[in-house]
Amino acid sequence: MTRRNRSHNALHRRWWTSRGITLIVGLVIGTVLVVSFFFDEMGVPRYLGMLRHAQTLEEEIRELERTNAELQTEIHRVQHDPARIEELARERLGFVREGETVYQIVEDEKSK
């Protein structure tokens, strides 16, 4: 009977030893995972930074789409609206209608 208890105690010690080793290995692996989760190249801070960058890009895309829509409207007006064509001709090319009098104000060079 004594012999049986000794082998039982040895098995019990081996079981606790293997359990301890498994626990230590698990803790080491868990620690490595947690450290890499927060401090690795592709960790949480990097993920949050990329998320903020994606939001910034989405806002920029929306702004560019708004600008694009405005420009498309302006293109359509320039191609089809006679009033807009006349407005641009007057502003940029200095055109006047027949019978209109044009007054130009010229600043005196001495007053500059």
Backbone torsions as a table, in degrees:
resi	resn	phi	psi	omega
1	MET	NA	-33.3	178.6
2	THR	-63.7	-39.9	-179.6
3	ARG	-63.9	-41.1	179.7
4	ARG	-61.9	-40.4	179.1
5	ASN	-65.9	-36.1	179.7
6	ARG	-65.7	-44.5	179.8
7	SER	-68.5	-34.7	176.4
8	HIS	-64.2	-42.8	177.7
9	ASN	-64.6	-39.0	178.9
10	ALA	-64.3	-43.9	177.1
11	LEU	-62.3	-41.2	179.8
12	HIS	-64.1	-42.3	177.8
13	ARG	-64.9	-42.2	178.0
14	ARG	-62.0	-41.2	-179.7
15	TRP	-62.1	-45.6	179.1
16	TRP	-66.9	-36.3	179.1
17	THR	-66.0	-46.8	179.6
18	SER	-65.4	-35.5	177.8
19	ARG	-67.0	-40.2	177.8
20	GLY	-63.7	-43.7	178.5
21	ILE	-63.3	-43.3	178.1
22	THR	-61.4	-41.0	179.1
23	LEU	-64.8	-43.8	179.2
24	ILE	-64.4	-45.5	178.2
25	VAL	-61.5	-42.2	178.1
26	GLY	-62.3	-43.0	178.1
27	LEU	-64.1	-41.0	178.5
28	VAL	-63.5	-46.9	179.3
29	ILE	-63.2	-42.9	177.9
30	GLY	-61.9	-42.1	178.1
31	THR	-63.1	-44.6	178.4
32	VAL	-60.9	-42.9	179.6
33	LEU	-64.0	-43.5	179.7
34	VAL	-64.9	-43.8	179.0
35	VAL	-63.0	-44.3	179.5
36	SER	-68.6	-30.4	179.1
37	PHE	-62.4	-37.2	-176.9
38	PHE	-99.8	-30.1	-171.3
39	PHE	-118.0	0.4	-179.2
40	ASP	-76.4	169.1	179.6
41	GLU	-58.4	-36.5	-180.0
42	MET	-111.0	36.8	-178.5
43	GLY	-81.2	-169.3	-177.0
44	VAL	-60.3	-45.7	179.7
45	PRO	-58.9	-39.7	178.9
46	ARG	-65.8	-41.6	178.9
47	TYR	-61.4	-45.1	179.5
48	LEU	-64.7	-38.1	176.6
49	GLY	-63.3	-41.9	178.6
50	MET	-67.4	-33.8	177.3
51	LEU	-64.5	-44.7	177.1
52	ARG	-62.8	-40.9	178.9
53	HIS	-63.4	-40.8	178.8
54	ALA	-63.6	-39.7	177.8
55	GLN	-65.0	-40.6	177.5
56	THR	-62.3	-42.9	179.1
57	LEU	-65.1	-38.3	178.1
58	GLU	-64.5	-40.2	176.3
59	GLU	-63.5	-41.5	179.0
60	GLU	-63.3	-40.4	178.3
61	ILE	-62.9	-44.2	178.5
62	ARG	-61.3	-41.5	178.7
63	GLU	-64.2	-42.2	178.8
64	LEU	-66.2	-36.3	177.0
65	GLU	-65.8	-38.8	176.5
66	ARG	-63.4	-45.7	179.0
67	THR	-62.1	-41.4	179.3
68	ASN	-62.0	-42.5	179.1
69	ALA	-63.5	-41.1	177.9
70	GLU	-63.0	-42.7	179.6
71	LEU	-66.8	-37.7	177.1
72	GLN	-63.2	-39.8	177.2
73	THR	-63.5	-43.7	179.3
74	GLU	-64.0	-40.2	177.7
75	ILE	-61.2	-45.0	179.9
76	HIS	-62.2	-41.8	178.8
77	ARG	-64.0	-42.7	-178.9
78	VAL	-65.5	-35.1	-178.1
79	GLN	-80.1	-26.7	-171.0
80	HIS	-125.8	-12.9	-175.3
81	ASP	-102.7	109.3	-179.3
82	PRO	-60.8	-33.7	179.3
83	ALA	-64.7	-40.3	178.8
84	ARG	-68.9	-38.4	177.9
85	ILE	-61.9	-44.9	179.1
86	GLU	-63.2	-42.8	179.6
87	GLU	-58.6	-45.0	179.4
88	LEU	-67.0	-39.0	179.2
89	ALA	-63.7	-39.2	178.6
90	ARG	-69.2	-46.0	-177.0
91	GLU	-68.1	-52.5	-169.9
92	ARG	-89.8	-32.9	-174.8
93	LEU	-106.3	-8.3	178.3
94	GLY	73.8	23.3	179.4
95	PHE	-70.5	150.3	175.5
96	VAL	-133.3	157.7	177.3
97	ARG	-80.3	159.0	178.0
98	GLU	-65.4	132.2	179.2
99	GLY	91.2	-7.6	178.0
100	GLU	-83.7	149.0	176.9
101	THR	-105.8	131.6	-178.4
102	VAL	-104.7	128.7	175.7
103	TYR	-112.3	129.0	176.7
104	GLN	-112.7	130.9	177.1
105	ILE	-98.3	121.0	179.7
106	VAL	-112.6	127.7	-179.9
107	GLU	-77.8	144.2	176.9
108	ASP	-73.8	133.6	-177.9
109	GLU	-67.6	-25.0	-179.8
110	LYS	-71.1	-28.7	-177.4
111	SER	-81.1	-6.0	178.1
112	LYS	-76.7	NA	NA
